[in-house]
Amino acid sequence: MKKWTRTGDQVLGRFDRQEAAVVRGLVSQIQDMLLARAEEAPQDELAELTGIRTGPSTPPDDPILGRLLPDFHRLDPDAPDPAEVDSANALRSLHEPELLDQKTGVAAVVLETCPPDGGEVRLAMEQAEAWLSALNDVRLALGTALDVQDEMPDELPPDDPRSPHLGVYHWLTWVQETLVEAVMS
């Protein structure tokens, strides 16, 4: 891939077949995880009547989903107050559906605009912002799976099973950074 460029109100990029497959595959995996989480939402007759949706009231067990759907209110891990726990659960239940909609929506934009066989990607500014959000979600998920730390070296020993995936993480970082530069230019 060459770095993203901006021409007027469009951002242009080009992915080869393998790069497009990586982006589409990772974004699809994140979208699938998020859609599965949305399916866990309780079915509520009142919500159907009022249109007010609620989501799960407890954080996801999966660490990747936990990173993508963080708590809306941080609790004291040493001594959580039951009232704070109830408040945090209520906030999650109210706001998680919107967050899931937003995250699955930006994933859909990437999947609609990234050609399966590679090629040119032309994005309006709103689509570019969706790409930034979706790439950020993929990097958060991959970083969580790889246990990326600030002090982690750029390259891992070849026998480390995370080594090839860290290269993908760094490449996605570069894709995201050049997209930010193009959007801001």
N, C-alpha and C positions, 0 to 999 in steps of 0.2 A: 504494500500500500504506500502510496505517496501521501504526504501530509495533506490535510484538508485545506482548501482555499475558499475564499469568499469572492463572489462576483455579484455585485449589487446586493440584492436581498436574498441571494441563494448561496448555499454552502455546497461545495463540490468535493467529492472524494471518489476514490476508485479502489475496489477490492479485487484481488484475484480470487479464483474459485475456492481455494483452501481457506483464505482469510474470511470470505463470506460465509463459508460453512462453519467456521469457528464462531463467528459473531452470531449467526442465526441459531446454531446449536445451543450455545450458552444462554442466549436470551430466551429461547424456547424452554429450556430447563427451568429457568427462574420463573417464567410465566406459568408453567405447569405447577410448580411448587406453590405459587401464590393463589392460583385458581383452586388447588386442592384445599388450601387453608380457607378460602372463601366458602367452600362447600361445608366446612365445619361449623359455620354460623348456625345458631339455633333458628328453627322455624317458628315464627311467632305470628299468631293470628292478628294480634293488634298491629304489628308491623305491616302486615299485608293490607290492613284497612287504612292505616295512617300514612303508609309510605316511608315511615321511619325505620330504617334497617338497623339491626344490631349485629355485632360480630361476636366472636368468642370472647369470653371475659378473662381468660387466662392466657399468659404468654405461650408462644409455641415451644414445644419440647426440643425441636430441631435447632441446633445452634445457628445454622445459616438463616433460617426463618426468623430466629430471635434477633439476628443482626439486621435483617431487612425490616422487621416490624418491632422496633424497640419499645420498651415501656414508655408510656406517656408521662409517667411520674415515677421518679426513682425512689426506691424504698431503702431504709437503713438495713443493710444485709445482716447486721448483728442483732438487731432487735426491731423487727417490723411491727409497727403498730397496726392492730386489726382494722382500725378505722381507715388508715392509709391504704391498706391492702384492698379494702372494699372500694375506696375512691379510685385507686389505680385500675382495678378491674372494671369499674364502671366507665372510666375514661377510655380504656381499650375497647370495650364493647361498643361505645358510641362512635369512636373515630376510626377504628381499624377498617371498617368497610370502605370508607372514602380513600384511605391510604392504599388498600388493595386495588380499588378501581383505578387510582392514579398510576400505580406501578404496572398493572396489567395493561393499561392503556398505552403507556410509553413503550412497553415491550411490543405491543401490536404495531405501533408506528415503525419500529425498527424492522420487524418482520415484513411489513408491507413495502418498505422502501429499500431494503437490502436485497439485491438480486441473488437468487439461489445459486446461480452459476458464476457469480462475480460480475464485475463491470462497474459502470459509473453510478454513483449515488448523488442525486440532486435533491437538496433539502431546502424547504422554506425555513425561515428562522424558527417558527414554532416546532417544526419537525426536528430541527437541529437541537433544540432544547429538550425534546423528548429523547433523542439519542443520548444526550449528555446524562440524563436521568437514568436511562436504561443501562448505559455503560457503567455508571456509578454503582447501580445495583449488582451488576455482574461482578465488578471488581470487589465489592463488599463480600459477596458470596464466596468468590474464589479466594479472597484474602482470609476469610474465616476458615474455609476448608483447608487451606495451606498453613494456617496459623502464622500469617505474615506479621512480623514485628518490626518496629522502627530499627532495631539493631541488626536485622537480618541482612546478610550479604546479598549483593545483586545476583550472585550465582551460588548454587549449592553444589556439593560434591556430586559427581555423576551417579554414585550409588544411592543417593537420597531419592526416595520415590517421588518427592515433591518437585524435583529438579526440572523436569520438562514442563510441568504446569506453571512453575514460577516464571518461565520464559513467556508463556501466554499472558500471565498477569502483567508483566512488564510491557508487553506489546499493547495490551488493552489500555494501560496507563498512558502510553505514548499516543494511541488513537484518541483517547479522551483529551489529553493536553493539547494536541494539534487542533482538535475540534473547538475547544475553548478559545484558542488563539484566533481561529478563523471567525468565530462568532463575534469576538470582541474587536476585530479589525475594522 
